[in-house]
Amino acid sequence: MEVLKEVLSLDQAQFDQLAPTPQIEADKGDDPFESYLKDCKFRAPSNQDQSPLIKLKALQETHANDETAINVIVPQLIDYLTQFTERLSNYTQDLDFIKRKSSELQSLLEYNSTKLANISPMVNDLMIPPELIHDIIKGKINESWQDNITFIADKEQIYDKYRRSDLHKDYKDAKNTTVIAPKDFERLCQLLDILKNVILERSKRLIISKIKTLRSHHPVPSQRLQTQLLKVQRIFPFIRDNNLSLALELRQAYCYTMKWYYKEYFSRYIRSLTILQFQQIDSQFALGNGLSTTPVGGFSNSSSLFFSSYLTTSASNAFYNKVPVTDEEIDKYFQIKRRLNILTQEDNTVMVSQIAENNTSRNYIEIGFKNLNLAILDNCTVEYHFLKDFFAMSDENFDEINGLLEQIFQPTFDEATEYTQHLIQYNYDIFGVLISIRVANQLQFESERRGIPSMFDSFLNGQLIQLWPRFQQMVDFQCESLRKAAITTNVAKYGSSGPANNDPLTSPHELAVQFGKFLISFLTLAITHKQVIDERSEPLYNSIIRLRNDFETVMTKCSKKTKSPERFLTTNYMYLYNNLQQLHLHLNISDSDAQNYNFDSAESVNAKANDDDENNSGVPLIIRETENHFKTLVEAFTRN
């Protein structure tokens, strides 16, 4: 009944109205028609306003709906339920199949996991990514490209482990794990060798191309080339480790190219320095010249011939073509305070060739000497660090780099030595030669501070071998000039009005004044060394004594023309002694100068113990001895 209610789409009230009522059992023998009427009468609702036609229509509609449901909906419902049952059966079979497959895959996964646990390390060890291969072959060589070199080097070490496993089947690695090479391991080894050869070839071509740029029509500065190569400095150790002969050839090619490069560069630079206007110091700038008794133009030819014997023919010819100089120029020459700036200045910038070619001011020889040798030192420093950082064959390669530097710079050293010879051979500038010697000493100290190999120190020693003999020749010339000086009693002039006191017994002799300026300049240069040295071992020590002795000989001869020789000598030696005391005082007061120079030496330490003046402990030996010498002379002649 419930199903029928749903099919008929009736609510409970309507269904109850249609529900059959209990039939009144008809009296037997009653008429059927009468029974139906009674029954209808019994079913009739109390509401008399509903028409039987309406009820009939509703029943007909309900009957039609029932027929439709029975004939259309119920068959479709039966078909759908039948199909659903079939599909559900198929799905049940599929689920059973999936369950069996899942169980099989789970078992296979567990099996593969156990096997791959031993295979994965080998795959990671031997695998070379395709991206890396492409980068090695076609990638731009830069800082990041060098990571490929590290990767290949690491792979090579790992492959060696597997090669040993082929030779020893029971080979085990550091973790005591048995190593087994795969069947296609040889092909992997061939691939690794090909990649190594590609890296070697590309690295070689890069280095060669950079070296060739130095010889191109538009060469690049060597520092720029070195900077570019240092950015990829790991390529050369890889070449060295895998092909030593190729590494040596590349390094030698670089050395040959740089040898030519520096020779050409410094040849042009030396030509620029040659254009510099130098102050010509000839034989007229000698002790005893420029005095009141000496004619303008210098000494006679007889006194000049002494020194001309040291010169070449061309130098001797130039000697006689002197331009007369004034007394003021000679007097200015013997005072070198301004020229000391080249030894004390902190700015060690090299004069560039353009400035040298357009510089119209007068320069002394030490300017050309320092700029050239300082430029060589700077380039040696740069080249040394580059060779050590890029082309090093081992960690301890000091002697090796020293040999390479010497090979590169030897032609440059030869040209620099010739330039120094050119500077000094026609020049009488004794102060310029001595300043150049001190410049060479300072550059030796600087090269040691920078850690440059001994080849540069040897080069500077070669320069000093030229300078010291020339200096000795000039000392001989100055000594000879003193011996040839006129024997007079003329006192020094102060101002244009002449001497304030013309008495030779109370005023210093003009030669003493000139020699005092010369001696102070000489002694000032004598202490401009930065390293602790034995002062007595230098030629300068004996040279000052020689000049001092010749001067005293001339003063003794001049004193014999006066009424009181002892007083004459006392006046002149007192003048020199006062000048030395002023220099002494200057050295004690100037802390900056005391920090720049090392006054003490092994010999001077012993001399301090015998020095009467305790305040002289910070003064160089040569100054103390010269000061004490004239002090002794003053005391001796004063007692007489």
Residue, then its C-alpha position, 0 to 999 in steps of 0.5 A: m500500500e505504501v508503494l501504491k501511495e507513492v506511485l499515485s502521489l497521494d497524501q495520507a488524507q486522500f489515500d485514506q478516503l480511497a481506502p476500502t471500507p469494511q463492507i457490510e455483509a449483505d443480507k443474503g437474498d438482498d438485491p446486489f444493486e441495493s447492496y451497492l447503493k447501501d454501500c455508497k450511502f455508507r461511504a458518502p462523506s458528510n459534506q454533501d457539496q462534492s459532486p460524484l463527477i468530480k470524484l470520478k474524474a479524480l479516480q480516472e486521473t489516478h487510474a491513468n497515472d497508475e497505468t503510466a507508472i506501471n507501463v513506463i516508469v516501473p520497467q525503466l526502474i527495473d532496467y536501471l536496477t539491473q544495469f546497476t547490479e551488473r556494473l557493481s559486480n564489474y567494479t567489485q572485480d576491478l577492485d579485487f584486481i587493483k588490490r592484487k596489483s597494489s600488493e604486487l607493486q608494494s612487493l616490487l617497490e620494497y625489492n627495488s628500494t633494497k637494490l637501489a640503496n646500493i646502486s644510488p651512490m654509484v650513480n651519483d658518483l659516475m653521473i655527469p649532467p648533460e648541462l655541465i657537458h654543454d657548458i664545458i664545450k660551449g660556455k663562456i670561460n669566466e669565473s663561474w666556468q671554473d666550477n666545471i674544472t673543480f667538478i671534473a677534478d673531483k670526478e677524476q678522483i672518484y673514477d680512479k676509485y672505480r678503476r682500482s676496483d677493476l684491478h682488485k675485485d675485493y677493493k673497498d673504499a674508506k667506508n669499508t664498502t665494496v666498490i663494483a664498477p658498472k659494465d659501461f664504465e669504460r665509456l664513462c671514462q672515455l667521456l671524462d677524458i674527452l671533457k678533460n681534453v676540451i678543458l685543456e684545449r679551451s684553456k690553452r686557447l684562452i691564454i694564447s689569445k690573451i698573450k697575443t693581444l700584447r702584440s696586436h696592432h692595438p695592444v692592451p696594458s699588461q695589467r688589464l691582461q693580468t687582471q683578466l687572467l687572474k679571474v680564471q686563475r684555476i685554469f693553469p693549475f689544471i693544465r699543469d696537473n694534466n699536461l706539464s709540458l703544455a703548461l711550461e710552454l704556455r708560461q715560456a710563451y708568456c715570458y718571451t712576450m712580456k720580455w719584448y713588451y717591457k723592453e719596448y715599453f721602457s725603451r719608449y719611456i727612456r726616450s721620454l726621460t731623455i727629452l727631460q731638460f737637465q741642469q748641466i753641472d760641469s767642471q765650473f761647479a767645483l770647490g774654489n770656483g766662484l770666489s773673488t779670485t777665480p775668473v768666471g768660467g772656471f779653472s784653467n785647463s791645467s786643473s781641468l785636465f786631471f778629471s778629463s782623463y776619466l772621461t771618454t773622448s766625446a765627454s772631453n770634447a763637451f768639457y771644453n764647450k762650457v757655458p760660463v756660470t755665475d758665482e750665484e749659480i755655483d753658490k746655489y749648487f752647494q746648497i741642496k736642501r731642496r733637492l732632498n725632497i726626492l728622498t723624503q717625499e711620501d708620494n712615489t708616483v712615477m712621472v709618466s712619459q707625456i709629462a716628461e716629454n712636455n716638462t720644460s723645467r730644469n731637473y737634476i739627474e736624480i729625477g731621471f734616475k729615480n723615475l726610471n728605477l721606480a717604474i721598473l720596481d713597480n712593474c717588477t712588483v706587479e709581474y712578480h705577484f702575477l707570476k706567483d699567483f697564476f703561473a706558479m708550478s709549486d707552493e715554494n717557487f721563490d727561486e723559480i719566479n726569480g729566474l722568470l723575472e730576471q728573464i723578463f726584465q734583463p733587457t730592461f735592466d740593460e737599457a736602464t743601466e745604459y741610461t744611468q751611464h748616459l746620465i752621469q758620464y758627462n755630468y759633474d754633479i757629485f750631489g746628483v750622483l750621491i742622491s742617486i746612490r741613496v735613491a738606489n738604497q731606498l729602492q733596495f729597502e722598498s723591494e725587500r719590504r715588498g718581498i721582491p726576489s733578489m733579481f731586482d736587488s742585483f740590478l740595483n747593485g749593478q747600478l751602484i757599481q756604476l755610481w760609486p766609481r763615478f762618485q769617487q772620480m768626482v771626489d778626486f776632482q773636487c780634491e784636485s780643485l781644492r789643491k788648485a785653489a788660489i792662496t788668498t786671505n779674502v773673506a766671504k762676501y755678505g750682500s752686495s755691499g761687500p764684507a762687513n768686516n774685511d779682517p781675515l782674522t775675525s771673518p771666515h775665509e770665502l773658501a771656508v764658507q763655500f766648503g762649509k756649505f759643501l760639507i753640510s750638504f755632504l753630511t746631510l746626504a751621508i745620513t739619508h739611509k733607511q737601513v742600519i749600516d756600517e758608516r765606515s764601510e761606505p766610500l762616502y766616509n773616507s771621501i769626506i775625510r779626504l776632502r776635509n784634509d785637502f781643505e785644511t791643507v789649503m787653509t794652512k797655506c792661506s794662514k801663512k799669509t796672515k799676521s796670526p796663522e793660529r787665529f786665522l785657522t781658529t776663526n775658520y774652523m770655529y765657523l765650520y764647527n758652529n755650522l756642524q753644531q747647528l746641523h747637530l741641533h737640527l738632527n736632535i730637534s727634528d723628530s720626523d727626520a729622526q724617524n726617517y733615518n737610522f743613525d746607529s750602526a754596529e761601529s757607531v754603537n762602540a764609538k758612543a762609549n768613547d764619546d765625550d758628549e753624551n747628547n751625541s747618542g742620536v747623531p750619525l757617526i760621520i757627523r759626530e766625528t767631523e764635529n769632534h775633529f773641528k772642535t779639537l782643531v779649534e781647541a788646539f789653535t786656541r791654546n797656541 
